[in-house]
Amino acid sequence: MRKFFDEAEEVMMPIPSQTLTAPVQEKAWVVFSGKSEWPWLKCLRPGFRHCFVIVHDGTRWLSLDPLLQHTELKVHDVPPDFDLPGWLAGRGNRVLPAPVNRGHKKPAPPMVFTCVEAVKRVLGLHHWSVMTPWQLYRHLTRHGSDSLSWQGV
C-alpha cells in the first residue's frame, strides 16, 4: 500500500526554527452581520443573521467566512497594525473580541455545519447550546467580550 505522507514529505518546505520556538499569540474577533440575501434566514434575530471570524496571528490578518455556497478563507493584504475589526465595525457589523481555546482534550460535539459552528471550531468553543449568531453573541458577551472593545493589534 502506498502512503501519501511518504510522497508528500519530498515536497514539503523546511520551516524556519524561529517559527517553532516563538509561541504565536492569536487574537480573534467574531463579526456579526444582519445582511442576508437568503429569505429563510429572516427568521433569525435582526443584526445577527450571519457571523464569521477574523484572526490576527501577530503578522497577518486572516478571515474565515462560512457562506451557504462555499467557505471563504482569506489572508488579507494589509499592514499588521491595520485595525481590521474597526474597519469592519465601521461598515455596520458588530465585532467582538473572542478568546481562542486550544486546550481541549475531548473533541467538539457533532453539530450541523453552520456559520456559527465554523466560528466555534476556530475559537475552540464546545458549547452545544450555542447554535445561532445571536446565541454566540450572548455567550461571548456573558463571558467577558465587549462589542467594539478591542485594544488594537
C-alpha positions in Angstrom: 0.0 0.0 0.0 1.3 3.4 -0.9 1.5 6.0 1.8 0.5 9.6 1.0 2.9 11.1 3.5 6.0 9.4 2.1 5.3 11.1 -1.2 4.3 14.5 0.4 7.5 14.7 2.6 9.6 15.1 -0.5 7.9 18.4 -1.5 7.5 19.9 2.0 9.3 23.2 2.6 11.6 23.4 5.7 10.1 25.6 8.5 12.5 28.2 10.0 13.4 27.3 13.6 12.2 30.7 14.9 8.6 29.7 13.9 8.8 26.6 16.0 10.2 28.3 19.1 8.2 31.6 19.2 4.7 31.0 20.5 2.1 32.7 18.4 -0.4 34.9 20.3 -3.5 34.5 18.2 -6.2 37.2 18.7 -9.6 36.5 17.3 -12.8 38.6 16.7 -16.2 37.4 15.7 -18.0 39.6 13.2 -21.8 39.6 13.2 -24.0 40.8 10.3 -27.7 41.3 9.8 -27.3 41.2 6.0 -28.6 38.1 4.2 -29.9 37.5 0.7 -31.5 34.2 1.8 -35.2 34.5 2.8 -35.1 31.6 5.3 -32.5 33.5 7.4 -35.0 36.3 8.0 -36.3 34.2 11.0 -33.0 34.9 12.8 -32.7 37.9 15.0 -32.1 41.2 13.0 -28.5 42.2 13.1 -27.5 38.6 13.8 -28.2 36.6 10.7 -24.6 35.7 9.9 -21.2 35.5 11.6 -17.6 34.9 10.6 -14.2 35.1 12.3 -11.1 37.2 11.8 -7.8 36.2 13.4 -4.6 38.1 13.8 -1.5 35.9 14.2 0.9 38.7 15.0 1.8 39.4 11.4 -1.2 38.7 9.3 -4.9 39.1 9.3 -6.9 36.0 8.3 -10.6 35.5 7.9 -12.9 32.5 7.7 -16.3 33.3 6.3 -18.5 30.2 6.1 -21.2 31.1 3.5 -24.0 28.9 2.3 -22.4 28.3 -1.1 -18.8 27.9 0.0 -16.3 28.9 2.7 -14.0 31.9 2.1 -10.6 31.7 3.7 -8.5 34.8 3.1 -5.2 36.2 4.1 -5.7 40.0 4.0 -3.1 42.1 2.3 -3.0 44.9 4.9 -0.3 46.0 7.3 0.0 44.0 10.5 -1.1 47.1 12.6 -4.2 47.7 10.4 -7.4 47.9 12.5 -9.5 45.3 10.7 -12.0 44.9 13.5 -12.6 48.7 13.5 -12.8 48.8 9.7 -15.5 46.1 9.7 -17.4 47.8 12.6 -17.3 51.0 10.6 -19.3 49.2 7.8 -22.2 48.3 10.1 -21.0 45.0 11.5 -20.9 44.2 15.2 -17.4 43.0 16.2 -16.5 41.2 19.4 -13.1 40.1 20.6 -13.2 36.4 21.4 -10.9 34.0 23.3 -9.2 31.2 21.5 -9.1 27.9 23.4 -6.7 25.3 22.2 -6.6 23.3 25.5 -9.5 20.8 24.9 -8.7 17.2 25.4 -12.1 16.0 24.0 -13.5 16.5 20.5 -16.2 19.1 19.9 -19.7 17.7 19.9 -21.0 16.8 16.5 -23.2 19.6 15.1 -24.7 20.7 11.8 -22.2 22.8 9.8 -23.3 26.5 10.0 -21.5 29.8 10.2 -21.8 29.6 14.0 -20.3 26.1 14.2 -17.4 27.1 11.9 -16.7 30.1 14.1 -17.0 27.9 17.3 -14.4 25.4 15.9 -11.9 28.2 15.2 -12.4 29.6 18.7 -12.3 26.1 20.3 -15.8 26.7 21.8 -17.5 23.4 22.7 -21.0 24.5 23.7 -23.7 22.5 22.0 -26.4 25.0 23.1 -24.8 27.8 21.0 -26.5 27.4 17.6 -27.4 30.8 16.2 -25.4 34.0 15.7 -27.4 35.7 18.5 -26.7 32.8 20.9 -23.0 33.1 20.1 -23.0 36.8 20.7 -24.8 36.3 24.0 -22.3 33.6 25.1 -19.3 35.8 24.2 -20.8 38.9 26.0 -21.7 36.9 29.1 -18.1 35.6 29.3 -16.3 39.0 29.1 -16.3 40.1 25.5 -17.4 43.7 24.9 -18.7 44.8 21.5 -16.2 47.2 19.8 -13.8 47.0 22.7 -10.6 45.7 21.2 -7.3 47.5 22.0 -5.9 47.4 18.6 -3.4 44.7 17.5 
